Amino acid sequence: MRLPDNHTHRLIDCLTRSRFSFALYRLPWTDECYFILQTSEEINTLGDITELNGKQGFVIAPFQQTEEHPIVLIRPDVTAYDWAEISKAITSLKYADAILTCKPSASIPVTALNEEERYSRYFAAFNRFMEPLKAKKVKKLVLSRPTFCPINEEFSPLETFIKACNAYPRMMIYLCHTPVSGTWLGSTPEILLSGHAMNWKTVALAGTMPIENEVEPTEWSPKNQEEQSIVAEYVRKIVKKHGRKMLEKGPYTARAGQLVHLKTDFLFQLKETGFLGDLLKELHPTPAVCGLPKEEAYRFITEHEGYDRRYYSGFVGWIDPQGQTDLYVNLRCMEIRSTEAKLYAGGGILPSSEVRSEWDETGEKMKTMKNLL
């Protein structure tokens, strides 16, 4: 994918510093992207996932919904497909010239920790997570961590989006900005819910191994197989509850950047698409980003992980009960701030997990975004 003309490029970069909400996204194995813009500065926040029932627009939802981090739905006042349409739509906006004067909001740089200090924090969190696992209070927990990379004033969110599109054809790539959520860019391999009419799809994605010298590994450890089985079991129950005529494919090895995962596809039918929010509330957060039992794992993570995930491991994408829906779990993502990019990654923890192995796995996942910087 190529960059658009310079004027469109500047406008989109400046939109990430504006009071307007927009999203740009490209679906896997495609070359064109979609553009969604809300023309008013009004921010559409939702109090509960079920409020997505019957709604249309681009949604960015957090891992844990709070007053500070609500679900945001971008109203599709302007929609365009591919650069010719996008350029025409964005340059014709009556406030296009004003957008070009938007200045970045100030953000306080986080004091950088060295590798030893970051590992020490992760090690302490890992030990906290192992306690309920070994006591068999939960089957699985997902432990994540952030890191920070400096960026300068020449950093272009749109150029980084294009780099991601070219580097990761198998993934859904998005750039989303709202005044509430901030600016996020991601390259995610995990479908939360996609489909239209009666035909729908979700996946169970868990287990991770790095690709070395472009050779994809195929021998999965018992830990990885168990982790994937736990996620698949949960998704299977929800699909059977809400859908019918389910077809299951997998688990199989699926590539995502320089990593491979174990993946199971669930294809099913929905008689009624007006209640997608009800289905999403049960799917999110999936055991792939949270754990099982869901409520106990969710509560433990929010109390003991040691930092705020914000919109990492939430979900993003287009929802339309009357048309095509494409929603993805917000993985392999970065939060773009004025002087730095905040990267996130996590991994499933079982009683058999080893801290160094899990630390290395999150590091490999962060490379998806680091390689773009």
Beta strands, then each sheet from edge to edge (+ up, - down):
strand 1: 21-26
strand 2: 34-38
strand 3: 45-46
strand 4: 57-61
strand 5: 71-74
strand 6: 78-81
strand 7: 140-150
strand 8: 172-178
strand 9: 182-188
strand 10: 191-196
strand 11: 199-210
strand 12: 244-256
strand 13: 259-269
strand 14: 291-292
strand 15: 315-319
strand 16: 325-329
strand 17: 333-336
strand 18: 340-349
sheet 1: 6+ 2- 1+ 8- 9+ 17- 18+ 7- 14+
sheet 2: 3+ 5- 4+ 15- 16+ 10- 11+ 13- 12+
end
